[in-house]
């Protein structure tokens, strides 16, 4: 199965897009935590959301999905990546393209599940249910795309392991990607069958000026940075560093994996962290609490290492009664000095259900 792809200049009204995508959305819905469906409550369609520190209400867009990366490309167009596809080998990571953060065309499968070569079933054979989830995408005009996507044996995962893997492409087009396998180094302690983790990731950053040799003394200076939760356990947010994208080490304090969460949040049931670098404004991250999420918190850091709650009104988004929210993903517009936030909301879309993305902006950088 291939997802309908519309060129950016042919963006269609949401009603038209939904009419073409209903068969896809039916499969998509199954891939999005069907085991939790009985716990979710449908949000009234197109009803705006409010949150502290956002300049306006969150309002619905044509895009949908939970684990989102938003990129602005050199030509001024936008890309939105996520993994809202079923388990067939031809399904996988998808890309929306658009002309603005709120104007998206229909998605296209870019990286099929079939590329995965190191996820095995209970008999040790390459799993027919191997799949991606929780992708994080970064782009550089010279070096192309780098992706950390978590891989697992079915979803929910058969062995309770959701483990990060590495992909790369110069062009980013279908058929031009290499799957380079699960991340190595200190993360191997958490491989399936060892101390497996159901990790969510948090954010991937590429710094081409970083040293060719890993700099453990100055972790934020390294070429690749990857934030993730569940290491070494629940209630933690860790930073992993790499010089090549293949071998990774944890940033440490006094020999232990550093937990970057502010003290008030350590030990809480926090999931789905989304970390964003906001230029001169430092770093922001959003974390969801509980499953299904009852609240979403925002934290801030000037340097990426020392984090604090962002202002006195946290959590900044509370689940409205009768609704289900999941994540906040964000993109920082350096030219306009503005954060764009995307809140995923479970609602009826056509004849099926999915997480619609609601959009708002924020210029509130001091709480």
C-alpha positions as CSV (number, residue, x, y, z in Angstrom):
1,X,0.0,0.0,0.0
2,X,1.2,3.5,-0.9
3,X,-0.1,6.6,0.7
4,X,-1.6,9.2,-1.7
5,X,1.0,11.9,-2.4
6,X,0.0,15.4,-3.5
7,X,2.6,17.9,-4.5
8,X,2.8,20.9,-2.3
9,X,1.4,23.2,-4.9
10,X,-1.7,21.0,-5.0
11,X,-2.7,21.3,-1.4
12,X,-6.4,20.3,-1.1
13,X,-9.1,21.3,1.3
14,X,-9.3,19.0,4.3
15,X,-12.7,17.5,3.2
16,X,-11.1,16.4,-0.1
17,X,-8.0,15.0,1.5
18,X,-10.1,13.0,4.1
19,X,-12.2,11.5,1.3
20,X,-9.1,10.2,-0.3
21,X,-7.5,9.0,2.9
22,X,-10.3,7.2,4.8
23,X,-9.0,3.7,3.8
24,X,-5.6,4.7,5.0
25,X,-6.8,6.2,8.3
26,X,-8.6,3.0,9.1
27,X,-5.3,1.1,9.1
28,X,-3.5,4.1,10.7
29,X,-5.9,4.1,13.7
30,X,-5.0,0.4,14.4
31,X,-1.3,1.4,14.6
32,X,-1.9,4.1,17.1
33,X,-2.3,2.2,20.4
34,X,-5.5,0.2,19.6
35,X,-4.9,-1.7,22.8
36,X,-5.7,1.6,24.7
37,X,-8.8,2.5,22.6
38,X,-11.1,1.8,25.4
39,X,-9.4,4.3,27.6
40,X,-9.6,7.2,25.1
41,X,-12.3,9.8,24.9
42,X,-13.1,11.6,21.7
43,X,-12.6,15.3,21.7
44,X,-15.4,17.4,20.1
45,X,-14.2,18.1,16.6
46,X,-12.5,21.4,16.0
47,X,-13.0,22.7,19.5
48,X,-10.0,24.9,20.4
49,X,-7.7,24.2,23.4
50,X,-6.1,26.7,25.8
51,X,-2.7,26.4,27.5
52,X,-0.5,28.6,29.7
53,X,2.2,30.6,27.9
54,X,0.6,30.2,24.4
55,X,-0.4,33.4,22.6
56,X,-3.6,32.0,21.2
57,X,-5.9,28.9,21.4
58,X,-4.7,25.7,19.8
59,X,-6.7,25.2,16.6
60,X,-7.0,22.2,14.3
61,X,-4.9,21.6,11.2
62,X,-5.1,19.1,8.4
63,X,-2.2,17.0,9.8
64,X,-2.4,14.1,12.2
65,X,-0.1,11.9,14.2
66,X,1.6,11.9,17.6
67,X,5.4,11.6,17.3
68,X,6.1,14.6,15.1
69,X,9.2,16.4,13.8
70,X,8.6,19.7,12.0
71,X,11.3,21.1,9.7
72,X,11.6,24.2,7.6
73,X,13.6,23.5,4.4
74,X,16.0,25.8,2.6
75,X,13.4,26.5,-0.1
76,X,11.0,27.8,2.6
77,X,8.6,24.8,2.5
78,X,7.8,22.7,5.5
79,X,8.0,19.0,6.3
80,X,6.3,17.1,9.1
81,X,7.4,13.5,9.9
82,X,5.8,10.9,11.9
83,X,5.0,7.1,11.9
84,X,1.3,6.8,11.8
85,X,1.2,3.7,9.5
86,X,0.3,0.1,10.0
87,X,2.6,-2.9,10.3
88,X,2.8,-4.0,6.7
89,X,6.3,-4.1,5.2
90,X,5.3,-1.3,2.7
91,X,4.1,1.0,5.5
92,X,6.6,3.0,7.7
93,X,7.6,6.5,8.3
94,X,5.7,9.2,6.6
95,X,6.2,12.8,5.5
96,X,3.7,15.6,5.1
97,X,4.8,18.6,3.0
98,X,3.3,22.1,3.3
99,X,3.7,25.7,2.5
100,X,3.1,26.9,6.1
101,X,3.1,25.3,9.6
102,X,-0.7,25.0,9.3
103,X,-1.1,24.0,5.6
104,X,-0.2,20.4,4.8
105,X,-0.7,18.1,1.9
106,X,-1.5,14.4,2.3
107,X,1.4,12.2,3.6
108,X,3.6,9.8,1.7
109,X,5.4,6.7,2.9
110,X,9.1,7.6,2.7
111,X,10.9,4.9,4.8
112,X,9.2,1.5,4.7
113,X,9.3,-1.0,7.6
114,X,10.9,-3.5,5.2
115,X,14.2,-1.7,5.5
116,X,14.6,-2.9,9.1
117,X,17.1,-5.8,9.3
118,X,17.6,-6.4,13.0
119,X,14.2,-7.0,14.7
120,X,13.5,-10.6,15.2
121,X,10.5,-12.7,16.3
122,X,10.2,-15.2,19.1
123,X,11.8,-17.9,16.8
124,X,14.8,-15.7,16.0
125,X,13.6,-15.0,12.5
126,X,13.3,-11.5,10.9
127,X,10.0,-10.4,12.2
128,X,7.2,-9.9,9.7
129,X,5.8,-7.3,12.2
130,X,8.9,-5.2,12.5
131,X,8.1,-1.6,12.5
132,X,9.1,2.0,13.4
133,X,7.7,4.2,16.0
134,X,8.7,7.5,17.7
135,X,10.9,8.9,14.9
136,X,13.2,12.0,15.3
137,X,14.4,13.7,12.1
138,X,17.1,16.3,11.5
139,X,18.3,17.9,8.3
140,X,21.4,19.7,7.1
141,X,21.6,21.3,3.6
142,X,25.0,19.7,2.9
143,X,24.8,16.4,4.7
144,X,21.1,15.5,4.3
145,X,18.8,13.7,6.7
146,X,19.6,11.8,9.8
147,X,16.8,9.9,11.7
148,X,16.6,8.1,15.0
149,X,13.5,5.9,14.8
150,X,12.6,3.4,17.4
151,X,12.1,-0.2,16.2
152,X,10.1,-3.0,17.7
153,X,8.5,-6.4,17.0
154,X,4.9,-5.4,16.5
155,X,3.0,-2.8,18.5
156,X,2.5,-3.0,21.4
157,X,6.0,-4.7,21.2
158,X,6.1,-8.4,21.8
159,X,9.1,-8.2,24.1
160,X,8.4,-4.9,25.7
161,X,11.4,-3.3,23.8
162,X,11.2,-0.1,21.8
163,X,14.8,0.5,20.8
164,X,16.3,3.4,18.8
165,X,17.9,2.8,15.4
166,X,19.7,4.9,12.9
167,X,18.8,5.9,9.3
168,X,20.3,8.4,6.8
169,X,19.7,9.8,3.4
170,X,21.2,12.7,1.3
171,X,18.0,13.5,-0.6
172,X,15.3,12.2,1.8
173,X,13.4,10.7,-1.1
174,X,11.8,7.2,-1.2
175,X,14.3,4.5,-2.1
176,X,17.3,6.6,-1.1
177,X,17.6,5.7,2.6
178,X,20.0,3.4,4.4
179,X,19.1,1.6,7.6
180,X,22.2,1.4,9.7
181,X,20.8,-0.7,12.5
182,X,20.1,-0.2,16.2
183,X,22.2,2.3,18.1
184,X,25.3,0.8,19.7
185,X,27.6,1.7,22.5
186,X,26.4,2.1,26.1
187,X,22.8,1.7,24.9
188,X,23.5,-2.0,24.2
189,X,22.9,-2.7,27.8
190,X,19.2,-2.0,27.0
191,X,18.9,-4.3,24.0
192,X,15.9,-6.7,23.8
193,X,16.5,-9.7,26.0
194,X,18.7,-7.7,28.3
195,X,17.4,-4.7,30.3
196,X,14.8,-3.8,27.7
197,X,13.2,-0.4,27.8
198,X,10.0,0.9,26.2
199,X,11.7,4.2,25.4
200,X,10.1,7.3,23.7
201,X,13.1,9.3,22.6
202,X,13.0,13.0,23.0
203,X,14.9,14.9,20.3
204,X,17.8,14.5,17.8
205,X,20.2,17.3,16.9
206,X,23.1,17.4,14.4
207,X,26.0,19.8,14.9
208,X,28.3,19.4,11.8
209,X,31.0,21.5,13.5
210,X,31.2,19.0,16.3
211,X,34.5,17.1,16.9
212,X,35.3,13.9,15.1
213,X,36.2,12.3,18.4
214,X,33.7,12.1,21.2
215,X,34.0,14.9,23.8
216,X,32.7,13.5,27.0
217,X,33.9,16.5,29.0
218,X,31.7,18.8,27.0
219,X,28.7,16.7,26.0
220,X,26.7,19.5,24.4
221,X,29.5,20.2,21.9
222,X,29.3,16.8,20.2
223,X,28.3,16.2,16.6
224,X,25.1,14.3,17.5
225,X,22.9,14.8,20.5
226,X,19.9,12.6,21.3
227,X,17.6,13.1,24.3
228,X,15.6,10.1,25.5
229,X,13.6,8.9,28.5
230,X,13.5,5.6,30.4
231,X,17.3,5.5,30.9
232,X,18.3,4.3,33.4
233,X,14.6,4.0,34.4
234,X,11.3,5.7,34.7
235,X,11.1,9.3,35.8
236,X,14.3,10.1,33.9
237,X,15.5,12.2,30.9
238,X,18.9,11.3,29.6
239,X,21.3,12.8,27.0
240,X,23.2,10.5,24.6
241,X,26.1,11.8,22.6
242,X,27.9,10.5,19.5
243,X,30.5,11.5,17.0
244,X,29.3,9.3,14.2
245,X,25.6,8.4,14.8
246,X,26.5,4.7,15.3
247,X,28.1,4.5,18.8
248,X,26.6,6.4,21.7
249,X,27.5,7.2,25.3
250,X,25.4,8.8,28.1
251,X,26.2,12.1,29.5
252,X,27.1,11.5,33.1
253,X,27.4,13.2,36.5
254,X,29.7,11.6,39.1
255,X,29.8,8.5,37.0
256,X,26.0,8.0,36.8
257,X,23.7,8.6,33.9
258,X,22.6,12.2,34.3
259,X,18.9,12.7,34.9
260,X,18.1,16.0,33.3
261,X,14.6,16.4,34.7
262,X,14.0,19.1,37.3
263,X,13.7,17.7,40.8
264,X,9.9,18.3,41.0
265,X,9.4,16.0,38.0
266,X,11.8,13.2,38.9
267,X,10.0,10.0,39.6
268,X,6.8,11.1,37.9
269,X,5.2,8.9,35.2
270,X,6.4,11.2,32.3
271,X,6.3,10.0,28.7
272,X,6.7,11.3,25.2
273,X,9.3,14.0,25.8
274,X,9.8,16.4,22.9
275,X,12.9,18.6,23.0
276,X,13.4,21.7,20.8
277,X,16.4,24.0,20.4
278,X,15.2,27.6,20.3
279,X,18.3,29.6,19.3
280,X,19.1,32.4,21.7
281,X,16.1,31.4,23.8
282,X,17.8,28.1,24.8
283,X,16.1,24.7,25.0
284,X,12.5,23.7,25.6
285,X,10.9,20.3,26.3
286,X,7.4,19.1,26.7
287,X,6.5,15.9,28.6
288,X,3.2,14.1,29.0
289,X,2.1,12.7,32.3
290,X,0.5,9.3,32.7
291,X,-1.3,7.2,30.1
292,X,-3.6,8.4,28.8
293,X,-2.0,11.8,29.5
294,X,-3.7,13.9,32.1
295,X,-1.3,16.9,31.6
296,X,1.6,18.2,29.6
297,X,4.5,19.9,31.3
298,X,7.1,22.4,29.8
299,X,10.7,22.7,31.0
300,X,13.4,25.0,29.9
301,X,17.2,25.1,29.8
302,X,19.7,27.7,28.9
303,X,22.4,25.2,28.0
304,X,20.7,21.8,27.5
305,X,22.1,20.4,30.7
306,X,20.4,22.2,33.6
307,X,16.6,22.2,33.3
308,X,13.9,24.0,35.3
309,X,10.1,24.2,35.2
310,X,9.0,26.9,32.8
311,X,7.1,29.3,35.0
312,X,4.7,28.8,37.9
313,X,1.8,27.6,35.8
314,X,2.8,24.0,35.2
315,X,1.6,21.7,33.9
316,X,0.7,24.2,31.2
317,X,-1.9,22.0,29.4
318,X,-4.5,19.9,31.3
319,X,-6.7,17.3,29.6
320,X,-10.2,18.7,29.2
321,X,-13.0,16.5,30.5
322,X,-14.2,14.2,27.8
323,X,-11.0,14.5,25.7
324,X,-7.7,12.7,25.1
325,X,-4.5,14.5,24.5
326,X,-1.1,12.9,23.8
327,X,1.9,15.1,22.9
328,X,3.2,18.6,22.2
329,X,5.7,18.8,19.4
330,X,7.2,22.1,18.5
331,X,9.3,24.0,15.9
332,X,11.2,27.3,16.6
333,X,11.1,30.0,13.9
334,X,14.3,31.9,14.5
335,X,13.5,34.6,12.0
336,X,10.2,35.5,13.7
337,X,11.5,34.5,17.2
338,X,8.4,32.3,17.6
339,X,7.6,28.8,18.9
340,X,5.0,26.8,16.9
341,X,3.4,24.1,19.0
342,X,1.4,21.1,17.8
343,X,-0.9,19.4,20.3
344,X,-2.1,15.9,19.3
345,X,-5.8,15.4,20.1
346,X,-7.8,12.1,19.7
347,X,-10.9,12.8,17.7
348,X,-13.2,11.6,14.9
349,X,-11.7,12.2,11.5
350,X,-14.1,11.3,8.8
351,X,-15.2,7.7,9.5
352,X,-12.3,6.8,11.8
353,X,-10.4,8.1,14.8
354,X,-6.9,9.5,15.0
355,X,-4.7,12.2,16.6
356,X,-5.4,15.5,14.9
357,X,-2.7,18.2,15.3
358,X,-3.8,21.4,16.8
359,X,-1.5,24.5,16.3
360,X,-0.7,27.5,18.3
361,X,2.3,30.0,18.7
362,X,4.2,31.4,21.6
363,X,6.5,34.4,22.0
364,X,6.5,34.1,25.8
365,X,10.1,33.1,26.5
366,X,10.1,34.5,30.1
367,X,7.4,33.1,32.3
